[in-house]
Amino acid sequence: MTVYEAIRTRRSIRRYTEEPLTDQQVKTLLEAAMATPSACDCRPWEFVVVRDKKNLEELAACGKYTGMAKDAGAVIVICATPERQNEICPGYFPQDCGAVAMNIWLQATDLGLGAVWCGVYPGEELANRIAKCVGTPEGVIPFGLICVGHPAEKPEPRDRYEEQRVHKERW
Ligand SMILES: Cc1cc2nc3c(=O)[nH]c(=O)nc-3n(C[C@H](O)[C@H](O)[C@H](O)COP(=O)(O)O)c2cc1C
């Protein structure tokens, strides 16, 4: 699959078969995550990979919109580590971690897997629940969950291009 195809066919997949992910698939997703560019190359991130059914159920119960996590083959919890940002580019971690989320999501699409990003940051309540669930230390912010599995649904690609949102030279 080309990048062109991955970007255009990616959808949120919230239903998964019971087929487990291989260790290699999970490694490939994490490699894609860590290949993401970041401001000043600070790489303000770490990852918690959750694959155990009981732990997935606990994660799923953390939020109103995270229920699909219980049936995922894996949930990658993207954790922001703001203390890794240097003095030149403080405050960029949400952009860096957002880019990470998209790299994982597109990589999952390329592998024929289905994924969905569950936003956590900047929601403090949800972040606290996830932090407790996966045991992140003080100063580490659960940024988002990427739930991944073998897809049990196949929504059609959508064309969302809107010419009227493009401003030429000036707004
Ligand atoms: C930052 C962000 C947070 C999201 N949070 C959730 C979520 O908590 N639960 C969920 O089911 N989907 C979540 N989504 C998925 C969006 O609902 C989905 O991307 C959007 O409806 C467009 O559909 P598509 O991904 O199939 O193109 C999130 C997506 C983004 C980018």
The ligand as an ORCA input file, in Angstrom:
! r2SCAN-3c Opt
* xyz 0 1
  C      -7.818     13.564     18.584
  C      -8.845     12.497     18.304
  C      -9.555     11.951     19.353
  C     -10.479     10.935     19.115
  N     -11.101     10.338     20.188
  C     -11.937      9.306     19.959
  C     -12.515      8.609     21.052
  O     -12.269      8.901     22.233
  N     -13.336      7.557     20.788
  C     -13.637      7.198     19.497
  O     -14.407      6.245     19.333
  N     -13.104      7.849     18.432
  C     -12.264      8.875     18.637
  N     -11.665      9.513     17.572
  C     -11.990      9.114     16.193
  C     -12.857     10.174     15.481
  O     -14.165     10.119     15.971
  C     -12.788      9.898     13.976
  O     -11.459     10.020     13.537
  C     -13.671     10.849     13.163
  O     -15.030     10.653     13.469
  C     -13.474     10.663     11.668
  O     -13.743      9.334     11.267
  P     -12.630      8.434     10.555
  O     -11.465      8.281     11.512
  O     -13.285      7.118     10.285
  O     -12.183      9.116      9.307
  C     -10.738     10.506     17.786
  C      -9.996     11.069     16.731
  C      -9.063     12.035     16.986
  C      -8.251     12.575     15.827
*
